Amino acid sequence: MWRFFNGGCYNLFGGQGIMMIIFWIVIVALIFYFINKNGNKEIFKSKTSLEILKERYAKGEITKEEYEKIKKDL
């Protein structure tokens, strides 16, 4: 009689209590795994000045001459 039924729940150290703790640990671990796997990793990655320059040129914000001059300065 190591496990006993008390008010609708098994004792924490009974078989079902430990299984419930393991279940929640696995659920939390899976949530963290999928957030890290599918999360937008570019949030944590800062862009270099050259990448920003290339984006501005691709969007048409600067001309080719301006792009070359700034690239040379960098």
PEBEL-V350404 format. One line per field, one symbol per residue. phi: phi as a letter, one per 30 degrees, with the letter a starting at -180 (. if undefined). Layout:
# PEBEL-V350404
phi: ???
This chain:
# PEBEL-V350404
phi: .dcbcbijbdeecdedddddddeddddddddddddddcdddddccddddddddddddddidbddddeddddddd
